[in-house]
Each structure stands twice: as C-alpha cells, then as structure tokens.
C-alpha cells in the first residue's frame, strides 16, 4: 500500500484556519502538532511548493524591513475541497507508534538487568515533564469554554495527549516499583 502524504493535509488544515508563513507552520509543528505528528523543517517548504503547483494554496509576498520577503500562504477552494475529502475518508488502520524506549525494552532478556532502573527513571522524568507541559498548554489555550468550542478538535487531541501521558506514567511507575523490589513483572 502506498504511504499517504499526511503532511499535505496538515498544511491544508492549518491554512484553513489562517494565513501562515512557512516559519509559522514549522512553529506550529514544534508547539502543537508535534504532540501527535512529526515533520522536519526540510519537508515543509517543498510541500508548500507542491501544494502551490497543484493550485491548492496560493501565497502573497510581504516585504519585512528593507528587503526581507515573507511568503504568506492561504488555502484555495480546491485545497479546502481536498482537505474535506481527506477528513471524511475512513481511517481503518492503526499505525504502529515509534517508541524507542519500548523497542529497547523488547531486547532486554533479564528482569534483573541493571540498565532497567535507570531506563525507567529517565522515562518517568521525561513523561512527567511532558505531562506538565501538556497541562500548561491546556490551561493556556483553553482557559475559557469559548476557546474549547472554537477549537474543539484541538481541545480533544490535547485532552487525549494528557490522558495518554497519565496512562504511560502510571505504567512506567508500576514497572519501576517492581524493578526496584525485584519482583515478578
């Protein structure tokens, strides 16, 4: 099966909300979308060019300062139609998540392996930090009921991310306790 170009649809969706520069899109990946989908900076600009060539988006140039040109991209009608078509196509498969920590655990054979405790300590710390960040984002972005209503999908995925991190932390903590006590996992 051919791999879908999801980046295309993410960019179309972002541009449906507002006019953005390539840099703005990169920042949204870092601050928001990166919680559930990753894309490299080097992928965004070529995708913007392709979308423009396909007449799904357009841009206007604004001069900033003396001569710095900024391209502001907007969604065209065909782009909106393509985005809506994608949103309403069923998502019948679950994709494997890429979790390097889980992959490393797979290769540990002995429950008394000395590396386990440090590995779990590190993951607990990382996931606690991520959970705090997500909760802060929730308070910042959705301080009012009106914000939830205006950006309900974003609210749902942020809520999902918080629940995911809480569940992951619970599992990590339970396993860490067993490892410390050297009990059956």
N, C-alpha and C positions, 0 to 999 in steps of 0.2 A: 504494500500500500504506500502510495506517495505521501510524504510528510507535508502537512498543511503549513502554509506560511502564516502563522498566527500573528507575527509582528505587523503584518499588513493591516489586520483587523484591529489590533490595539491602536495603531496610529490613527486609523479612520475613526475609531471610537473617541479617542482623545480630541481629535479635531472637531468632532460633532459637538463637543461641549464648549470649545472656544478656539480662537485663533492662537497658534503656537509657533515658536521657532524650533529649530532642531535641538537647540540647547534646552529649551523648556521641556521638550519631550524627554530628553536624557535625564533631566532633574526629576521628572515625574516617575521615571523608572527607578531612580535611586531612592526617592522618598515614599512612593506609594505602591506602584505596580510590582516593584522588586520583592514585595512580600509574598507574591504568588507567581510571578513570571519574570524571568531574566532576559535581558538583551544587552549586547555590547554596544558601546558608543559607535563602533565601526560598522554596525549593522543598520543603524537608524538612518544615516544620511543616504546611503544607496537605496534604501527602501523608500525614502521620501522622493528620490528621483524617479524610481519606477512608478510610484503612485501618480506622480505628475504626468509622466509619459502616457499612462493609462487614462489620463483625464479624470481621475478620481479625486484629486486635490488640485488646488492652484496656490499660487503664492503672490505676495506683493513684497516689494523691496522698500525698506526704510533706511535712510542714512542716519547713523548714530554718530555724534561727534563730527569730526571733519570729513571722514570718508569711509568709515566702517559701515558696510552694508549688512543688514539683517533681513533674512527672508522670513516672512510671517505666512504660515500655511493655513489654508482653510479647506473645509470639506465641500466638494461639489455635489450636485444632485446624484450623479452616478455613484459617487463614493458613499453617499448616505444609503442608497439602494443596496449596494454591495454589503455594507455593514449590517443592515437589517436582514438581508438574506442569510448572512452567516449566523447572526444571533438566533434566528429561528430554526436553523438546521439542528436536528438532534445531536447530542454528544453521547454516542452509545458505548464508548470505551473509556476505561480508567487508565490513565497513563502512569507508568512507574515513576515514583519520585526519586530524585537523585539525592541520596543522603550518604555522604562519605563515611560518617560515623557508623551508621548501620552496616555499611559494606565492610568496614574494618572489623566490626564485631563478628561478622559471619566467619571470619578467618581465625578467630581465637577458639582454640580447642579446649583449654583447661579453665575451669571456673576459678582456679587459684592463680591464674596468670597475673603477675604483678602489675602489668600495664592497665588492667581493668579499672582499678580505683582512680588513677589519675585521669584516664579517659572519661570516666563518668563525672568526676569533679569538674573537668573542663566544660563538658557539655551542659551540666547543670548551671554553671555560671553563665555560659553563652545564652542559654534559653531563658534564664531569669532576666538577663539584660534585654533580650528581645521582647519578652512579655511586658516588661516595664515600658519599653519604647512603644509598643502597640497600644497599651492602655493610655499612655500620654497622648498618642495620636488620636485615639478615640475621644478623649476629653477635649482636645484642641479643635478637631474638625467638627465634631458633633455635639457641641455644647448646648445646642437647642434642638427641640423637636422639629423645628422648621428645617434645619440643616439635614436631619435624618430623612425627611420627606423629599427634599430637593435632590438628594444624592443617595437614594435608598440602596441601590446596588453596591455602592462603595461602602456604605454602612454595613451591609450584610457580609461582605468579604472581610472587612476589618474585624467584625464580630467573630467570624469563622476563624480568622488567624489567631485571635485571643484564645478561643476555645481550644484550637489545635495546640498552642503553646502550653496552655494549662494542662492538657492531657499528656503531652510529651514530658513535661516537667514531673508530673505525677509518676509516670512510668520510670523515668530516669532516677527519681528519688527512691522509689521502691527497690529498684535493682541495686542501687548504691548501698542501701541498708543491708541487703542480702550479701553483697560482696564484702562489706565491712565485717559482717558477722560470719562470713564464710559458710553460709547456709546453702541449702538447695535453692536453685533459682526457679 
